[in-house]
Amino acid sequence: MKSFFSKYVITGSLLFAGMAVSFTSCKKYLDVKPVSSFGPDYVFGNVANAENALLGVYACLGGDQGYGIRLSMYYTYDNDEMIGQTGNPDNERRDLAHYNTQPSNTQLASPFNQLFRGIERANICIYNIPGMVQYNTGTDVEKAKLRQLYGEALTLRAQYYFEAIRNWGDLPAQFLPSSMEENLFKMKTDRDTLYDRILADLAEASTLVPWRSTTGVTNERITQGAVRALRARIALFRGGYSLRAKSSSYGGVMARPADYKLFYQIAKDECAAIMAREGAEHNLNPSFLSVFKDGLGARLVDANAEMIWEVGMSGGSSNFGDSKLGYYNGPRYNGAGNSALLVLPSYFYSFDSMDVRRDIMCAPYNINQNMTLTATALSSMFDGKFRRDWNPVPTSAAQYFGTNWPVVRYADVLLMFAEADNEISNGPGAEAKAAFEKVRLRAFNGNTSLIGTTPSDYAGFFTALMKERSWEFGGEGIRKYDLIRWNKLADQLKATTDQLTKMFNREAPYDELPETMYYLRDQTSLKWLGSFYKPTVTPVPPSTYASVAWVNSAINTAILAYYAKYFVANKKELLPLPQSAIDVNPNLTQNDY
């Protein structure tokens, strides 16, 4: 699976390089000279080359400037689950995490450019594939394949635009290859217009891209389930809150459109279409652990296909689609690794003690050279879904482990359906509650007595759903954007700060947390003595146990000192445009938030 994807993504990238595609500057595009004989007639001369070109569009998803690190682990924090790299302002990743981003921030331009590189490559495929002779007069196999590739290109463009919009808001609209555009210096287009266009594109793509069961492709390729799941997700954002420009009719505040329920209906319908084929296409893996340890860690095929689409990371470098998942985040190995993301103590204690997701998401340890574990304090806990000790190759001098990034899972389809139904009907129907409970029941190993009673009223169900999404998708780059579209980011950052302050001051409900935790030595999995919820065990355990200071002052000095420090409501929910993008386009104005 990995070698196939790597080989053809690289080939596709080279085809685009041969066509001299440029994206970082309009002026550079006009000045560039051909470096190869690969032109559109060659690239789109047969089905095989067209597929290689399409896989070159996929290539812009990964690497250091994509979901290999920046879009997945720089842009998605701080939230109420995790804190990004701590430390003083740096005009870099720390400022990104703590809402102190300036237009000159060094981590803005390259991801922004890569997203628009993906859009440009998709535009080239979208423009050229329908014009191929084989598209209309080829064999049935050729026609079906080219329609699939066309649908995948529409979906990839939608994903690139969606990622850009949710980070920057209103953006230039470019839906043709640059060589076909009369004006390359475009002004911003309202995000609602952009959303409407990509929602329409995805509706078309859903008629072109086959279901997974008929293609035999891996979940690194887009199938109809992925198209519909992404359309549902984008529809929720189209109908959700976002920070509007001061120059707009909304007047520079968080707002959502008056007709928002129309988009919740789209989300519900798309999720229902996927759920109607449950089992035949996608289902929950009965084991939450297996989704990450076996699927992402060991790269084993999940017969349930819960992972509807994930970004394939297999190039072995920053340029061809690998990732630093497990190196930038997660436990260190023998002292190596950034371990830059920390699970918030308040998030750890938000879980029910019987919820299996807590110990899969939360990894309070580092890894020794002999693969034994040493526990860390509560304030130094790492996210564990991408932990390197689940990877077949836990060490890498190049910092790349080939770990895929999950874009959308079937669990999200179930919870999006439940959310949309609750919003449309002002309360959850029976199907919505069943979808919600299916996700929750897995978290408690099928024990119905532990999951509690599902609320039947609108407000109660929404609150339960908001918590459930946090527990289910922690560390998967979803939470911050969920909070924004619900207009809950400011509230949750404030609530989390209050919880951490109470924990540091040992106030209720955190007044009985243990100061010290004990665990068995020389273990490849931590075996704790005592409870995380009660005072330290006495008398002191025998010498076979090691100890770690659990609740300590670092909650204040290492977390509260930096957590969301510069956040301002109705101002910091979006990023400023990179200054370099403003400099090369005289018609592009800086975000006025």
C-alpha positions in Angstrom: 0.0 0.0 0.0 2.7 2.5 1.0 5.1 1.8 -1.9 2.3 2.0 -4.5 1.1 5.4 -3.2 4.6 6.8 -2.9 5.7 5.7 -6.4 2.8 7.3 -8.2 2.5 10.4 -6.2 6.1 11.1 -7.0 5.5 10.4 -10.6 2.5 12.7 -10.6 4.5 15.5 -9.0 7.2 15.1 -11.7 4.6 15.4 -14.4 3.4 18.6 -12.9 6.9 19.9 -12.6 7.4 19.1 -16.3 4.3 21.3 -17.1 6.1 24.1 -15.3 3.2 24.7 -12.9 3.9 27.7 -10.6 1.8 28.9 -7.7 3.7 31.0 -5.3 3.6 34.2 -7.3 1.6 35.3 -10.3 4.6 37.2 -11.8 6.8 34.1 -11.5 4.2 32.1 -13.3 4.3 34.4 -16.3 8.1 34.4 -16.4 8.8 30.7 -16.0 10.3 28.8 -18.9 9.5 25.2 -19.8 11.8 22.6 -18.3 10.4 19.5 -19.9 8.5 18.2 -22.8 5.6 17.2 -20.5 2.7 19.3 -21.7 -1.0 18.9 -21.3 -1.3 16.9 -24.5 1.2 14.4 -23.1 0.0 14.3 -19.5 -3.7 14.0 -20.6 -3.0 11.9 -23.6 -4.0 8.6 -22.0 -5.7 7.3 -18.8 -2.5 6.2 -17.1 -0.8 9.6 -17.4 -4.0 11.3 -16.3 -4.1 9.2 -13.2 -0.5 10.0 -12.5 -1.4 13.7 -12.8 -4.3 13.2 -10.3 -2.0 11.5 -7.8 0.3 14.6 -8.1 -2.7 16.6 -6.8 -2.8 14.2 -3.8 0.9 15.0 -3.2 0.2 18.5 -1.9 -1.7 17.0 1.1 1.4 15.8 2.8 4.9 16.8 3.7 6.1 19.5 6.2 3.9 22.2 4.7 0.8 20.0 4.6 -0.8 17.5 7.0 2.7 16.1 7.7 3.1 18.6 10.5 2.0 22.2 10.0 -1.7 21.8 9.0 -2.1 19.0 11.4 0.0 20.0 14.4 0.8 23.8 14.2 -2.5 25.3 13.1 -4.9 23.2 15.2 -4.0 24.4 18.7 -4.5 25.7 21.4 -7.9 24.2 22.1 -9.6 22.7 25.1 -7.8 19.4 24.7 -4.2 20.2 24.0 -1.7 23.0 24.1 0.8 23.7 21.3 4.5 24.3 21.7 5.1 26.4 24.8 7.6 29.2 25.3 8.0 32.9 24.7 6.8 34.6 21.4 8.8 33.5 18.4 6.9 34.8 15.3 6.7 31.1 14.5 4.9 28.0 15.8 4.5 29.1 19.4 2.7 32.3 18.3 0.5 30.2 16.0 -0.5 28.0 18.9 -1.2 30.8 21.4 -3.1 33.2 19.0 -0.3 35.7 18.5 0.1 35.3 14.8 1.4 38.2 12.7 1.3 38.4 8.9 5.1 38.0 9.0 4.9 34.7 10.9 7.4 32.4 9.2 4.9 29.4 9.4 2.2 31.0 7.3 3.4 31.4 3.7 4.5 27.9 2.8 1.3 26.0 4.0 -0.8 28.7 2.3 1.2 28.3 -0.9 1.0 24.5 -0.8 -2.8 24.6 -0.5 -3.0 26.8 -3.5 -0.5 24.6 -5.3 -3.0 21.8 -4.7 -5.8 23.9 -6.0 -3.8 24.8 -9.1 -3.0 21.1 -9.8 -6.6 20.1 -9.3 -7.7 22.9 -11.6 -5.4 21.5 -14.3 -6.9 18.1 -14.0 -10.5 19.4 -13.8 -10.0 21.4 -16.9 -8.2 18.8 -19.0 -9.7 15.4 -18.1 -13.2 16.1 -19.5 -11.6 17.2 -22.7 -9.7 13.9 -23.3 -10.9 11.8 -26.2 -11.3 8.8 -24.0 -13.6 10.7 -21.6 -16.4 10.6 -24.2 -15.5 8.1 -26.9 -13.2 5.7 -25.1 -14.1 2.2 -23.8 -16.5 1.9 -21.0 -13.6 1.1 -18.7 -11.7 4.2 -19.8 -14.8 6.5 -19.5 -15.5 5.2 -16.0 -11.9 5.6 -14.9 -11.7 9.2 -16.2 -14.9 10.2 -14.5 -13.6 8.8 -11.3 -10.4 10.8 -11.7 -12.4 13.9 -12.5 -14.5 13.4 -9.3 -11.4 12.9 -7.2 -9.9 16.1 -8.6 -13.1 18.0 -7.7 -13.0 16.6 -4.2 -9.3 17.4 -3.7 -9.9 21.0 -4.8 -12.7 21.2 -2.3 -10.5 19.9 0.5 -7.7 22.4 -0.3 -10.2 25.3 -0.4 -11.9 24.1 2.7 -8.6 24.0 4.7 -7.7 27.4 3.4 -11.1 28.9 4.2 -11.3 27.6 7.8 -7.9 29.1 8.5 -8.1 32.4 6.6 -11.7 33.1 5.7 -12.5 35.0 2.5 -10.0 34.2 -0.3 -9.5 34.6 -4.1 -11.6 32.3 -6.2 -9.7 30.5 -8.9 -11.3 27.6 -10.6 -9.3 27.5 -13.8 -5.7 26.8 -14.4 -3.5 29.9 -14.1 -2.7 29.7 -17.8 -6.4 30.0 -18.6 -7.0 33.0 -16.3 -7.2 36.5 -17.7 -6.5 38.1 -14.3 -4.1 36.4 -11.9 -4.3 39.3 -9.3 -7.7 38.4 -7.8 -9.5 40.1 -5.0 -11.1 38.1 -2.2 -14.4 36.3 -2.7 -16.8 35.9 0.2 -16.3 32.5 1.8 -20.0 31.6 1.5 -19.6 31.9 -2.3 -16.6 29.7 -2.2 -18.3 27.2 0.0 -21.3 27.0 -2.3 -19.1 26.3 -5.2 -17.2 23.4 -3.6 -20.4 22.0 -2.1 -21.8 21.9 -5.7 -18.5 20.3 -6.9 -18.8 17.6 -4.3 -22.4 17.0 -5.2 -21.2 16.3 -8.8 -18.3 14.3 -7.6 -20.6 12.0 -5.6 -22.1 10.9 -8.9 -18.7 10.2 -10.5 -16.6 8.5 -7.7 -17.6 4.9 -6.9 -18.0 3.4 -3.5 -15.1 1.7 -1.9 -16.5 -1.8 -2.3 -16.5 -1.5 -6.1 -13.0 -0.1 -6.5 -10.8 -2.1 -4.2 -8.7 1.0 -3.5 -7.2 1.8 -0.1 -8.4 4.5 2.1 -5.6 6.7 0.9 -7.7 7.3 -2.2 -11.0 9.2 -2.3 -14.1 7.1 -2.6 -17.8 8.0 -2.7 -17.9 7.7 1.1 -15.1 10.3 1.4 -16.9 12.6 -1.0 -20.1 12.5 0.9 -18.5 12.7 4.3 -16.5 15.8 3.3 -19.6 17.4 1.8 -21.3 16.9 5.1 -18.4 18.4 7.0 -18.2 21.4 4.7 -21.9 21.9 4.9 -21.7 22.2 8.7 -19.1 24.8 8.3 -21.1 26.7 5.7 -24.0 26.7 8.1 -21.9 27.4 11.2 -20.3 30.4 12.7 -17.2 32.1 11.4 -15.4 35.4 12.0 -16.7 37.8 9.4 -14.7 40.8 8.0 -15.5 44.2 9.4 -16.2 45.3 5.9 -19.0 42.7 5.6 -22.6 43.0 6.4 -21.9 41.1 9.6 -19.6 43.8 10.9 -16.5 41.9 12.1 -18.0 39.4 14.6 -18.6 35.7 14.8 -21.8 35.0 12.8 -23.7 32.4 10.9 -26.1 32.8 7.9 -29.8 33.0 8.5 -30.5 30.0 6.3 -28.0 27.8 8.2 -30.5 24.9 8.6 -30.4 24.3 4.9 -26.8 23.3 5.2 -27.4 21.1 8.2 -29.9 19.3 6.0 -27.2 18.7 3.4 -25.0 17.3 6.1 -27.7 15.0 7.4 -28.6 13.7 4.0 -25.0 13.0 3.1 -24.4 11.2 6.3 -27.6 9.2 5.9 -26.5 8.1 2.5 -23.2 6.7 4.0 -25.0 5.1 7.0 -27.5 3.4 4.6 -24.6 1.4 3.3 -23.1 0.6 6.8 -21.2 -2.6 6.8 -21.0 -2.8 3.0 -18.8 0.3 2.9 -17.8 1.6 6.3 -18.5 0.8 9.9 -17.1 1.4 13.3 -14.2 -0.8 14.2 -15.3 -2.6 17.4 -12.0 -1.7 18.9 -11.1 2.0 19.3 -7.5 0.9 20.1 -7.3 -1.0 16.8 -8.2 2.1 14.7 -4.9 3.8 15.8 -2.6 1.0 17.0 -3.3 -1.4 14.1 -4.5 1.0 11.4 -2.3 4.0 11.7 0.5 2.5 13.7 1.0 -1.0 12.3 -0.6 -0.1 8.9 -2.9 -3.1 9.0 -6.0 -3.2 6.9 -9.2 -2.6 8.8 -12.0 -4.8 7.5 -14.5 -2.3 8.9 -13.0 0.6 6.9 -13.8 3.1 9.7 -11.1 5.3 8.3 -13.0 6.7 5.3 -10.0 8.7 4.0 -6.5 9.3 5.3 -3.6 11.2 3.8 -1.0 8.7 2.7 2.4 9.5 4.0 5.1 7.4 2.4 7.7 9.5 0.6 10.4 9.4 3.3 11.0 13.2 3.1 9.3 16.5 3.6 8.9 17.1 -0.2 7.1 13.9 -1.2 4.4 13.5 1.4 5.8 12.0 4.6 4.9 13.2 8.1 6.5 13.9 11.4 3.5 12.4 13.3 5.0 10.6 16.2 8.2 12.7 16.2 6.9 16.3 16.6 4.2 15.0 18.9 3.9 11.9 21.2 6.4 10.3 23.6 10.1 10.7 23.0 12.3 7.7 22.3 15.6 7.6 24.1 15.5 11.4 24.5 14.8 12.0 20.7 11.7 13.8 19.5 10.0 17.2 19.9 7.1 16.1 22.0 5.8 19.6 21.4 2.1 19.0 22.0 0.8 18.4 25.5 -2.5 17.0 26.6 -4.1 19.4 29.0 -4.6 18.0 32.5 -8.2 19.2 32.4 -8.8 17.1 29.3 -7.4 14.0 30.9 -9.8 14.4 33.8 -12.8 15.2 31.6 -12.9 11.5 30.6 -14.9 8.9 32.5 -12.4 6.6 34.2 -13.9 3.6 32.3 -13.8 5.3 28.8 -11.2 3.4 26.8 -10.4 6.5 24.7 -8.6 8.2 27.6 -5.6 5.9 27.7 -5.4 5.7 23.9 -5.4 9.5 23.5 -3.3 10.3 26.6 0.2 8.9 26.8 1.9 10.0 30.1 5.3 8.4 29.4 8.6 8.5 27.4 10.2 5.4 25.8 13.6 4.1 26.7 16.1 2.6 24.3 15.0 -0.9 25.3 11.4 0.0 24.7 10.5 0.2 28.3 8.5 3.2 29.5 9.1 5.9 32.1 6.1 7.8 33.3 5.8 11.6 33.0 3.9 14.1 35.2 0.3 15.0 34.5 1.5 18.4 33.1 3.9 16.6 30.6 1.4 14.2 29.0 1.5 13.6 25.3 -1.1 12.7 22.7 -1.0 9.0 22.0 -2.9 8.2 18.9 0.2 8.5 16.7 2.7 7.3 19.4 5.9 5.9 17.9 5.9 2.7 19.9 3.0 1.5 17.8 5.0 2.1 14.7 7.0 -0.8 13.1 10.0 1.6 12.9 9.9 3.6 16.1 13.2 5.5 15.4 14.1 7.7 12.4 17.1 9.9 12.1 15.1 11.9 9.5 12.2 12.4 11.9 9.7 10.8 9.5 7.7 7.7 10.4 5.4 7.3 7.4 2.3 7.7 9.7 -0.9 8.6 7.8 -3.1 11.6 8.8 -6.8 10.7 9.4 -9.0 13.1 7.4 -12.4 11.6 8.2 -13.7 8.5 10.1 -17.1 6.8 10.1 -17.5 7.8 13.7 -17.6 11.4 12.5 -20.3 10.5 10.0 -22.4 9.2 12.9 -21.9 12.2 15.1 -22.4 14.7 12.2 -25.7 13.0 11.5 -26.7 13.3 15.1 -25.7 16.9 15.3 -27.5 17.9 12.1 -30.7 16.1 13.1 -30.7 17.8 16.5 -30.2 21.2 14.9 -32.9 20.7 12.2 -35.5 19.3 14.6 -34.7 21.3 17.7 -34.0 18.0 19.5 -32.6 14.6 18.5 -34.8 12.0 16.9 -34.4 8.2 17.5 -31.9 7.8 14.7 -29.8 10.6 15.9 -29.7 9.2 19.4 -28.9 5.8 18.1 -25.9 7.1 16.0 -24.6 9.0 19.1 -25.0 6.0 21.3 -23.2 3.7 18.8 -20.1 5.8 19.1 -20.4 6.2 22.9 -21.1 2.5 23.4 -17.8 1.5 21.8 -15.9 3.8 24.1 -17.2 1.6 27.0 -16.6 -1.7 25.4 -20.3 -2.2 24.7 -21.3 -1.9 28.4 -24.7 -0.2 28.2 -24.8 0.4 31.9 -21.8 2.8 31.7 -22.9 5.2 28.9 -25.6 7.0 30.9 -28.9 8.4 29.5 -28.8 10.3 26.3 -30.5 13.7 26.6 -33.7 14.2 24.5 -33.8 18.0 24.6 -31.9 20.2 22.1 -29.6 21.9 24.6 -28.8 18.8 26.6 -28.1 16.7 23.5 -25.9 19.4 21.9 -23.8 19.7 25.1 -23.4 15.9 25.2 -22.5 15.8 21.6 -19.9 18.6 22.0 -18.2 16.5 24.8 -18.5 13.3 22.8 -16.8 14.8 19.8 -13.9 15.9 22.0 -13.4 12.5 23.5 -13.7 10.7 20.2 -11.5 13.0 18.0 -8.9 14.3 20.4 -5.6 15.0 18.6 -7.1 14.6 15.1 -7.1 18.3 14.2 -10.9 18.7 14.5 -11.6 20.3 17.9 -10.5 23.9 17.4 -12.5 24.2 14.2 -15.5 22.6 15.8 -15.4 25.1 18.5 -15.2 27.9 16.0 -18.1 26.8 13.9 -20.2 26.5 17.1 -19.0 29.9 18.3 -17.7 28.2 21.5 -14.0 28.7 21.2 -13.8 31.7 23.5 -16.1 30.0 26.1 -14.1 26.8 26.1 -10.7 28.5 26.3 -12.0 30.5 29.3 -13.5 27.4 31.0 -10.3 25.4 30.5 -8.2 28.2 32.0 -10.5 28.2 35.0 -10.3 24.4 35.4 -6.5 24.4 35.2 -6.3 27.2 37.7 -8.5 25.2 40.1 -6.3 22.2 39.6 -3.1 24.1 40.3 -4.7 25.5 43.5 -6.1 22.1 44.5 -9.7 23.3 44.6 -12.7 21.2 44.0 -13.3 19.0 42.0 -9.5 18.6 41.8 -8.7 18.8 45.6 -8.1 15.1 46.0 -5.9 14.3 43.0 -2.8 12.4 43.9 0.5 14.2 44.2 2.4 11.0 43.4 1.6 8.1 41.2 3.4 4.7 41.3 3.9 2.2 38.5 5.8 -1.0 37.9 9.4 -0.7 36.6 10.6 -2.2 33.3 7.3 -2.4 31.6 6.4 -1.9 27.9 3.0 -0.7 29.0 2.5 1.3 32.2 0.9 -0.6 35.1 -0.3 2.0 37.6 -0.8 1.4 41.3 -3.7 3.2 42.9 -6.1 5.7 41.4 -5.7 8.8 39.3 -8.7 10.2 41.2 -7.8 9.6 44.8 -4.9 10.7 47.1 -1.5 8.9 46.9 -1.4 5.3 48.0 0.1 4.7 51.5 2.2 3.1 52.6 4.9 3.6 50.0 4.9 0.6 47.6 7.9 -1.8 47.4 11.1 -1.1 45.4 9.7 -2.8 42.3 7.6 0.3 41.7 8.8 3.6 40.4 7.2 6.9 41.1 6.4 10.2 39.4 5.3 13.5 40.7 1.7 13.6 39.2 0.0 17.0 40.0 2.8 19.6 40.3 3.5 23.3 39.8 4.2 22.9 36.1 0.5 23.2 35.5 1.0 26.8 36.2 4.5 27.5 35.0 4.5 25.3 31.8 0.9 25.4 30.8 -1.2 28.3 32.2 1.7 30.7 31.6 1.2 30.2 27.8 -2.1 28.6 27.2 -4.2 30.6 24.6 -2.4 33.7 26.1 -3.2 36.1 23.3 -6.6 35.0 22.3 -9.2 37.7 21.7 -12.8 36.8 20.8 -14.1 38.1 17.5 -10.5 38.8 16.4 -8.3 35.7 16.6 -10.6 33.0 15.3 -8.9 33.3 11.9 -5.3 33.8 10.8 -3.9 36.8 9.0 -3.0 36.3 5.4 0.8 35.7 4.8 2.5 39.1 4.2 4.2 37.5 1.1 0.8 36.8 -0.5 -0.2 40.5 0.0 3.1 41.7 -1.4 2.7 39.8 -4.7 -1.0 40.6 -5.3 -1.9 44.3 -5.2 -5.6 43.5 -5.1 -5.4 41.2 -2.1 -6.1 43.0 1.2 -5.2 41.9 4.7 -7.9 40.3 6.9 -9.6 43.2 8.8 -10.5 41.3 11.9 
